[in-house]
Amino acid sequence: MRRSITPAVIAAVFVLDRAAKQLALSHLIPGPVSIAPFFKLTYVQNTGVAFGMFQNQNEVLLALSAALAGGLLFARKKIAAYGPASELGLALVLGGALGNIYDRIAYGFVVDFFDLAFFPAVFNVGDSAITAGAILLAWAMRENAESRKTKA
């Protein structure tokens, strides 16, 4: 029986997200830190979701995030059936979601700090993991569906 890497990846993403946010909380509050012409570290208290949508809806977004994470956990065996890439995608999404859920409970907002000049929103490690995981999950499910079609 194959052991799942999902719990380890979820934990690693959560710990990395928390550590990065702690650094942002302790070092970025006075103002942005320029790293490169296209990249700054800018502390933002996000009470909404991506691109500044749904600001000041923390409780609703907390409930929605928790429900979505619970739904993914409930469906994890079905998702895992799409292969190892789907399991990794699921773990990345869950780890990132748990990091942002933690922020909403502990602070009443999500700590964001990655600020790319060419991207319209400031984001964090958890957001990055959610995005990468969702892409990987969609790709794995599509690939699996395509391979099933060719075998039929």
C-alpha positions as CSV (number, residue, x, y, z in Angstrom):
1,M,0.0,0.0,0.0
2,R,1.4,3.4,-1.1
3,R,1.7,6.0,1.6
4,S,0.3,9.4,0.9
5,I,2.5,12.5,0.9
6,T,-0.5,14.7,1.3
7,P,-0.3,15.3,5.1
8,A,3.4,16.1,4.9
9,V,2.9,18.6,2.0
10,I,-0.1,20.2,3.8
11,A,2.0,20.6,6.9
12,A,5.0,22.0,5.0
13,V,3.0,24.5,3.1
14,F,1.2,25.6,6.3
15,V,4.5,26.0,8.2
16,L,6.2,27.9,5.4
17,D,3.2,30.2,5.0
18,R,3.1,30.9,8.7
19,A,6.8,31.5,8.9
20,A,6.7,33.9,6.0
21,K,3.7,35.8,7.4
22,Q,5.4,36.1,10.8
23,L,8.4,37.7,9.1
24,A,6.1,40.0,7.2
25,L,4.3,40.9,10.5
26,S,7.5,41.7,12.3
27,H,9.5,43.4,9.6
28,L,7.2,44.9,6.9
29,I,4.7,46.9,8.9
30,P,6.6,50.2,8.5
31,G,6.6,50.1,4.7
32,P,7.6,48.2,1.5
33,V,11.0,46.7,0.9
34,S,12.2,46.8,-2.6
35,I,13.9,43.5,-3.7
36,A,14.1,44.1,-7.5
37,P,12.6,46.7,-9.9
38,F,9.6,44.4,-10.4
39,F,9.4,42.9,-6.9
40,K,8.7,44.4,-3.5
41,L,7.6,43.0,-0.1
42,T,4.6,45.1,0.9
43,Y,2.6,44.4,4.0
44,V,-1.2,44.3,3.4
45,Q,-4.1,43.3,5.7
46,N,-6.5,41.7,3.3
47,T,-10.1,41.3,4.6
48,G,-11.3,40.2,1.2
49,V,-10.1,37.9,-1.5
50,A,-7.8,38.3,-4.5
51,F,-7.7,41.6,-6.3
52,G,-9.4,43.4,-3.4
53,M,-12.8,41.9,-4.0
54,F,-15.3,41.4,-1.2
55,Q,-13.4,43.5,1.4
56,N,-14.6,43.5,5.0
57,Q,-16.3,40.1,4.5
58,N,-13.9,38.2,6.8
59,E,-16.5,36.0,8.6
60,V,-18.3,35.0,5.3
61,L,-15.0,34.3,3.6
62,L,-13.8,32.3,6.7
63,A,-17.0,30.2,6.6
64,L,-16.7,29.7,2.8
65,S,-13.0,28.8,3.0
66,A,-13.6,26.3,5.8
67,A,-16.5,24.7,3.9
68,L,-14.4,24.4,0.7
69,A,-11.5,22.9,2.6
70,G,-13.9,20.4,4.3
71,G,-15.4,19.5,0.9
72,L,-11.9,18.8,-0.5
73,L,-11.1,16.7,2.5
74,F,-14.3,14.8,2.1
75,A,-13.6,14.2,-1.7
76,R,-9.9,13.4,-1.2
77,K,-10.2,9.7,-2.1
78,K,-12.0,10.5,-5.3
79,I,-9.4,13.2,-6.1
80,A,-6.5,10.8,-5.3
81,A,-7.9,8.4,-7.9
82,Y,-6.7,10.8,-10.6
83,G,-3.1,10.0,-9.6
84,P,-0.2,11.4,-7.6
85,A,-0.3,14.8,-9.3
86,S,-3.9,15.3,-8.2
87,E,-2.9,14.4,-4.6
88,L,-0.1,16.9,-4.7
89,G,-2.4,19.5,-6.1
90,L,-4.9,18.8,-3.3
91,A,-2.3,19.0,-0.7
92,L,-1.0,22.4,-2.0
93,V,-4.5,23.8,-2.0
94,L,-5.3,22.6,1.5
95,G,-2.0,23.8,3.0
96,G,-2.5,27.2,1.5
97,A,-6.1,27.4,2.5
98,L,-5.3,26.4,6.1
99,G,-2.7,29.1,6.3
100,N,-5.2,31.7,5.2
101,I,-7.9,30.3,7.4
102,Y,-5.5,30.6,10.3
103,D,-5.0,34.3,9.5
104,R,-8.7,35.0,9.3
105,I,-9.2,33.4,12.8
106,A,-6.1,34.9,14.5
107,Y,-6.0,38.4,13.0
108,G,-9.4,39.0,11.2
109,F,-7.6,39.4,7.9
110,V,-5.1,37.6,5.7
111,V,-1.5,38.8,5.7
112,D,-0.3,39.4,2.1
113,F,3.2,40.7,1.2
114,F,4.4,39.5,-2.2
115,D,4.1,42.5,-4.6
116,L,4.9,42.0,-8.2
117,A,4.9,45.2,-10.4
118,F,3.2,43.4,-13.2
119,F,0.5,41.6,-11.1
120,P,-2.5,43.6,-9.8
121,A,-2.7,42.0,-6.3
122,V,-0.4,41.5,-3.3
123,F,-0.4,37.8,-2.3
124,N,1.3,35.3,0.1
125,V,2.8,31.8,0.2
126,G,-0.6,30.2,0.8
127,D,-2.1,32.0,-2.1
128,S,0.7,30.8,-4.3
129,A,0.3,27.2,-3.1
130,I,-3.5,27.4,-3.7
131,T,-3.0,28.6,-7.3
132,A,-0.2,26.1,-8.1
133,G,-2.3,23.3,-6.5
134,A,-5.5,24.2,-8.4
135,I,-3.6,24.2,-11.7
136,L,-1.9,20.9,-10.9
137,L,-5.2,19.4,-9.8
138,A,-7.0,20.5,-13.0
139,W,-4.1,19.3,-15.2
140,A,-4.0,15.9,-13.5
141,M,-7.8,15.4,-13.8
142,R,-7.8,16.5,-17.4
143,E,-4.8,14.2,-18.3
144,N,-6.5,11.3,-16.5
145,A,-9.8,11.9,-18.4
146,E,-7.9,12.1,-21.7
147,S,-6.1,8.9,-21.1
148,R,-9.4,7.2,-20.2
149,K,-10.9,8.4,-23.5
150,T,-8.0,7.0,-25.5
151,K,-8.2,3.6,-23.7
152,A,-12.0,3.3,-24.4
